Amino acid sequence: MTATYTTLELERRGAADWLTLNRPESLNAMNPVMVAELHAYFTALERDISARVVVLRAKGRAFCAGLDLKEIGPRLATMSGEAVYAEQRALSRLIVAMRRCPQPIVCLLQGTASGGGFALALAADIRLATPDARMNAAFIQIGLSGCDVGVSYHLPRLVGASVAAELLMTGRFLAPERALALGLVSEVCAPEALEPAATRLVEELLRAAPLALGLTKQGLQSALSAGSLEAAVEVEDRQQAMLATMPEFRERVAAFLARMAGR
């Protein structure tokens, strides 16, 4: 993918994109330009099969402090309800685009991930954090509902309804140790170990067949929303039947059987 951004940095490493939020002077708070650029990037991924994994990270001491209220706040006071709704929809469509893209998203968290920044982290598939990471749904602390930009959908599915209610209704910060215990993050590691840990994870993800990896993300998301076991199994059955006809499946099975025969 070739694109020029003003609030992001994009580096392609093999088949993985390393996408960096680049507004460290504002704690990577999201202004309209960043929201638009993130939306454009993740929307394009639906068609860019050359990128198979995305690592989402940030420059500076914070992952993302949420919406840039210094820039957007004064404008909101003068905007009509229709204009405010359009701004809201722009942000929520970004979260939907992150879930729609077939590439697994690995999020690297350091420092603060508040409000919309927390929403970005929750929209990823796998999260790694440093010991100083602090996450919260800050919306209720500024007079808004705690349910915003997909957080009310993702959070209870990740940590359960009781913990989600606590976090959404109080805006309380979630420390990385508790996030690890809850399964919200997969690993907590020192700042200097964060990128190496992500690199190892990316290498493991890229060992999977390309289509199988994308369909695993799709199938997992479908299962989390499924109304029954039968509905989830229907999706699994279709995916497996399709993948079993692919040349890569036959090649990998043959290689596996050859290794077994050589033991």
ZASE-758185 format. One record per residue (C-alpha): residue number from 1; residue in one letter; chain; y, x, z. Coordinates in steps of 0.02 Angstrom, whole numbers, plus 50000, padded with zeros to 5 digits. Layout:
BEGIN
(r NUM 'A' 'A' (Y X Z))
...
This chain:
BEGIN
(r 1 'M' 'A' (50000 50000 50000))
(r 2 'T' 'A' (50170 50071 49951))
(r 3 'A' 'A' (50320 49999 50039))
(r 4 'T' 'A' (50481 50057 50118))
(r 5 'Y' 'A' (50523 49995 50291))
(r 6 'T' 'A' (50672 50016 50405))
(r 7 'T' 'A' (50591 49965 50571))
(r 8 'L' 'A' (50414 50023 50539))
(r 9 'E' 'A' (50322 50181 50488))
(r 10 'L' 'A' (50164 50169 50385))
(r 11 'E' 'A' (50038 50310 50365))
(r 12 'R' 'A' (49876 50295 50268))
(r 13 'R' 'A' (49735 50401 50339))
(r 14 'G' 'A' (49586 50381 50227))
(r 15 'A' 'A' (49544 50196 50229))
(r 16 'A' 'A' (49647 50159 50385))
(r 17 'D' 'A' (49830 50113 50400))
(r 18 'W' 'A' (49924 50178 50552))
(r 19 'L' 'A' (50072 50060 50571))
(r 20 'T' 'A' (50205 50112 50696))
(r 21 'L' 'A' (50344 50005 50770))
(r 22 'N' 'A' (50497 50116 50752))
(r 23 'R' 'A' (50642 50051 50856))
(r 24 'P' 'A' (50616 50160 51011))
(r 25 'E' 'A' (50801 50151 51059))
(r 26 'S' 'A' (50776 49963 51084))
(r 27 'L' 'A' (50602 49979 51163))
(r 28 'N' 'A' (50538 49920 50994))
(r 29 'A' 'A' (50608 49746 51024))
(r 30 'M' 'A' (50585 49636 50871))
(r 31 'N' 'A' (50740 49593 50773))
(r 32 'P' 'A' (50734 49483 50617))
(r 33 'V' 'A' (50709 49635 50505))
(r 34 'M' 'A' (50557 49695 50602))
(r 35 'V' 'A' (50482 49520 50605))
(r 36 'A' 'A' (50505 49506 50417))
(r 37 'E' 'A' (50433 49679 50384))
(r 38 'L' 'A' (50282 49649 50496))
(r 39 'H' 'A' (50251 49482 50412))
(r 40 'A' 'A' (50263 49559 50239))
(r 41 'Y' 'A' (50144 49698 50286))
(r 42 'F' 'A' (50008 49590 50364))
(r 43 'T' 'A' (50022 49456 50229))
(r 44 'A' 'A' (49996 49588 50094))
(r 45 'L' 'A' (49838 49649 50181))
(r 46 'E' 'A' (49746 49493 50123))
(r 47 'R' 'A' (49752 49569 49948))
(r 48 'D' 'A' (49750 49755 49990))
(r 49 'I' 'A' (49565 49794 50009))
(r 50 'S' 'A' (49599 49982 50004))
(r 51 'A' 'A' (49651 49971 50187))
(r 52 'R' 'A' (49499 49929 50293))
(r 53 'V' 'A' (49567 49953 50470))
(r 54 'V' 'A' (49742 49944 50544))
(r 55 'V' 'A' (49802 50039 50697))
(r 56 'L' 'A' (49959 49958 50769))
(r 57 'R' 'A' (50059 50070 50885))
(r 58 'A' 'A' (50239 50108 50934))
(r 59 'K' 'A' (50359 50252 50955))
(r 60 'G' 'A' (50440 50293 51120))
(r 61 'R' 'A' (50402 50240 51297))
(r 62 'A' 'A' (50367 50056 51263))
(r 63 'F' 'A' (50254 49962 51144))
(r 64 'C' 'A' (50369 49814 51119))
(r 65 'A' 'A' (50492 49729 51237))
(r 66 'G' 'A' (50478 49565 51142))
(r 67 'L' 'A' (50615 49480 51044))
(r 68 'D' 'A' (50779 49576 51033))
(r 69 'L' 'A' (50886 49459 51136))
(r 70 'K' 'A' (51037 49574 51124))
(r 71 'E' 'A' (51038 49546 50936))
(r 72 'I' 'A' (50967 49371 50923))
(r 73 'G' 'A' (51027 49291 51086))
(r 74 'P' 'A' (51211 49271 51040))
(r 75 'R' 'A' (51164 49199 50870))
(r 76 'L' 'A' (51048 49070 50947))
(r 77 'A' 'A' (51193 48994 51043))
(r 78 'T' 'A' (51281 48950 50880))
(r 79 'M' 'A' (51130 48897 50777))
(r 80 'S' 'A' (51073 48720 50738))
(r 81 'G' 'A' (50904 48657 50796))
(r 82 'E' 'A' (50838 48673 50619))
(r 83 'A' 'A' (50893 48855 50608))
(r 84 'V' 'A' (50816 48897 50777))
(r 85 'Y' 'A' (50654 48816 50721))
(r 86 'A' 'A' (50655 48923 50563))
(r 87 'E' 'A' (50674 49080 50669))
(r 88 'Q' 'A' (50531 49024 50780))
(r 89 'R' 'A' (50420 48989 50630))
(r 90 'A' 'A' (50455 49162 50558))
(r 91 'L' 'A' (50387 49241 50716))
(r 92 'S' 'A' (50236 49125 50733))
(r 93 'R' 'A' (50189 49150 50550))
(r 94 'L' 'A' (50178 49337 50585))
(r 95 'I' 'A' (50045 49307 50719))
(r 96 'V' 'A' (49948 49194 50599))
(r 97 'A' 'A' (49957 49329 50463))
(r 98 'M' 'A' (49883 49456 50584))
(r 99 'R' 'A' (49734 49343 50615))
(r 100 'R' 'A' (49712 49298 50432))
(r 101 'C' 'A' (49703 49476 50367))
(r 102 'P' 'A' (49521 49535 50352))
(r 103 'Q' 'A' (49555 49707 50424))
(r 104 'P' 'A' (49517 49737 50609))
(r 105 'I' 'A' (49677 49778 50703))
(r 106 'V' 'A' (49670 49909 50841))
(r 107 'C' 'A' (49822 49900 50954))
(r 108 'L' 'A' (49879 50051 51057))
(r 109 'L' 'A' (49980 50000 51209))
(r 110 'Q' 'A' (50096 50109 51310))
(r 111 'G' 'A' (50236 50056 51426))
(r 112 'T' 'A' (50297 49877 51413))
(r 113 'A' 'A' (50222 49742 51302))
(r 114 'S' 'A' (50321 49586 51345))
(r 115 'G' 'A' (50342 49416 51266))
(r 116 'G' 'A' (50325 49437 51079))
(r 117 'G' 'A' (50258 49613 51107))
(r 118 'F' 'A' (50119 49539 51213))
(r 119 'A' 'A' (50087 49415 51073))
(r 120 'L' 'A' (50068 49558 50948))
(r 121 'A' 'A' (49941 49642 51063))
(r 122 'L' 'A' (49842 49481 51087))
(r 123 'A' 'A' (49837 49452 50898))
(r 124 'A' 'A' (49749 49619 50876))
(r 125 'D' 'A' (49559 49631 50882))
(r 126 'I' 'A' (49540 49781 50997))
(r 127 'R' 'A' (49664 49848 51123))
(r 128 'L' 'A' (49675 50021 51203))
(r 129 'A' 'A' (49803 50057 51338))
(r 130 'T' 'A' (49880 50198 51437))
(r 131 'P' 'A' (49890 50191 51629))
(r 132 'D' 'A' (50076 50147 51620))
(r 133 'A' 'A' (50050 49995 51508))
(r 134 'R' 'A' (50124 49832 51576))
(r 135 'M' 'A' (50096 49667 51486))
(r 136 'N' 'A' (50170 49496 51519))
(r 137 'A' 'A' (50212 49329 51442))
(r 138 'A' 'A' (50395 49339 51485))
(r 139 'F' 'A' (50446 49177 51400))
(r 140 'I' 'A' (50451 49069 51558))
(r 141 'Q' 'A' (50564 49194 51644))
(r 142 'I' 'A' (50705 49156 51521))
(r 143 'G' 'A' (50687 48967 51530))
(r 144 'L' 'A' (50562 48940 51389))
(r 145 'S' 'A' (50385 48875 51395))
(r 146 'G' 'A' (50256 49009 51435))
(r 147 'C' 'A' (50163 48947 51281))
(r 148 'D' 'A' (50237 49039 51132))
(r 149 'V' 'A' (50190 49127 50969))
(r 150 'G' 'A' (50002 49106 50987))
(r 151 'V' 'A' (49989 49168 51167))
(r 152 'S' 'A' (49928 48999 51231))
(r 153 'Y' 'A' (49788 49008 51101))
(r 154 'H' 'A' (49734 49188 51121))
(r 155 'L' 'A' (49755 49222 51306))
(r 156 'P' 'A' (49636 49091 51380))
(r 157 'R' 'A' (49504 49140 51252))
(r 158 'L' 'A' (49518 49320 51308))
(r 159 'V' 'A' (49536 49304 51498))
(r 160 'G' 'A' (49492 49124 51540))
(r 161 'A' 'A' (49597 48971 51579))
(r 162 'S' 'A' (49637 49010 51761))
(r 163 'V' 'A' (49703 49186 51732))
(r 164 'A' 'A' (49795 49127 51576))
(r 165 'A' 'A' (49880 48989 51675))
(r 166 'E' 'A' (49932 49114 51809))
(r 167 'L' 'A' (50007 49234 51682))
(r 168 'L' 'A' (50092 49102 51574))
(r 169 'M' 'A' (50165 49003 51718))
(r 170 'T' 'A' (50231 49152 51817))
(r 171 'G' 'A' (50270 49284 51687))
(r 172 'R' 'A' (50182 49404 51803))
(r 173 'F' 'A' (50145 49579 51735))
(r 174 'L' 'A' (49965 49625 51701))
(r 175 'A' 'A' (49920 49804 51747))
(r 176 'P' 'A' (49798 49900 51635))
(r 177 'E' 'A' (49665 49913 51770))
(r 178 'R' 'A' (49658 49724 51787))
(r 179 'A' 'A' (49669 49704 51597))
(r 180 'L' 'A' (49517 49818 51581))
(r 181 'A' 'A' (49421 49721 51713))
(r 182 'L' 'A' (49462 49558 51624))
(r 183 'G' 'A' (49407 49627 51456))
(r 184 'L' 'A' (49581 49611 51381))
(r 185 'V' 'A' (49582 49797 51340))
(r 186 'S' 'A' (49430 49900 51293))
(r 187 'E' 'A' (49486 50067 51365))
(r 188 'V' 'A' (49621 50143 51473))
(r 189 'C' 'A' (49657 50325 51434))
(r 190 'A' 'A' (49791 50456 51463))
(r 191 'P' 'A' (49936 50455 51340))
(r 192 'E' 'A' (49878 50615 51256))
(r 193 'A' 'A' (49704 50540 51235))
(r 194 'L' 'A' (49761 50375 51159))
(r 195 'E' 'A' (49770 50430 50977))
(r 196 'P' 'A' (49606 50529 50983))
(r 197 'A' 'A' (49520 50378 51060))
(r 198 'A' 'A' (49589 50267 50922))
(r 199 'T' 'A' (49535 50392 50790))
(r 200 'R' 'A' (49357 50391 50855))
(r 201 'L' 'A' (49356 50201 50856))
(r 202 'V' 'A' (49423 50192 50679))
(r 203 'E' 'A' (49287 50311 50621))
(r 204 'E' 'A' (49155 50198 50698))
(r 205 'L' 'A' (49231 50042 50618))
(r 206 'L' 'A' (49235 50125 50448))
(r 207 'R' 'A' (49048 50158 50455))
(r 208 'A' 'A' (49021 49973 50424))
(r 209 'A' 'A' (49006 49903 50248))
(r 210 'P' 'A' (49182 49848 50195))
(r 211 'L' 'A' (49142 49664 50166))
(r 212 'A' 'A' (49031 49655 50320))
(r 213 'L' 'A' (49173 49720 50429))
(r 214 'G' 'A' (49298 49593 50363))
(r 215 'L' 'A' (49175 49450 50380))
(r 216 'T' 'A' (49134 49502 50558))
(r 217 'K' 'A' (49317 49479 50604))
(r 218 'Q' 'A' (49319 49312 50514))
(r 219 'G' 'A' (49156 49255 50594))
(r 220 'L' 'A' (49209 49304 50769))
(r 221 'Q' 'A' (49373 49212 50751))
(r 222 'S' 'A' (49284 49059 50682))
(r 223 'A' 'A' (49159 49061 50826))
(r 224 'L' 'A' (49298 49070 50956))
(r 225 'S' 'A' (49368 48909 50885))
(r 226 'A' 'A' (49202 48824 50847))
(r 227 'G' 'A' (49168 48658 50929))
(r 228 'S' 'A' (48984 48693 50950))
(r 229 'L' 'A' (48847 48824 50933))
(r 230 'E' 'A' (48790 48737 50774))
(r 231 'A' 'A' (48962 48758 50694))
(r 232 'A' 'A' (48966 48944 50736))
(r 233 'V' 'A' (48789 48970 50670))
(r 234 'E' 'A' (48833 48884 50506))
(r 235 'V' 'A' (48967 49015 50474))
(r 236 'E' 'A' (48850 49157 50525))
(r 237 'D' 'A' (48712 49093 50410))
(r 238 'R' 'A' (48827 49086 50258))
(r 239 'Q' 'A' (48895 49259 50292))
(r 240 'Q' 'A' (48724 49338 50315))
(r 241 'A' 'A' (48650 49252 50162))
(r 242 'M' 'A' (48793 49318 50055))
(r 243 'L' 'A' (48790 49495 50125))
(r 244 'A' 'A' (48601 49507 50105))
(r 245 'T' 'A' (48624 49495 49916))
(r 246 'M' 'A' (48744 49643 49911))
(r 247 'P' 'A' (48686 49814 49844))
(r 248 'E' 'A' (48752 49901 50001))
(r 249 'F' 'A' (48637 49799 50111))
(r 250 'R' 'A' (48485 49851 50009))
(r 251 'E' 'A' (48541 50032 50007))
(r 252 'R' 'A' (48566 50037 50195))
(r 253 'V' 'A' (48399 49953 50230))
(r 254 'A' 'A' (48311 50078 50115))
(r 255 'A' 'A' (48397 50223 50203))
(r 256 'F' 'A' (48349 50152 50374))
(r 257 'L' 'A' (48166 50131 50322))
(r 258 'A' 'A' (48164 50309 50251))
(r 259 'R' 'A' (48227 50378 50417))
(r 260 'M' 'A' (48096 50279 50512))
(r 261 'A' 'A' (47958 50343 50397))
(r 262 'G' 'A' (48015 50521 50424))
(r 263 'R' 'A' (47999 50514 50612))
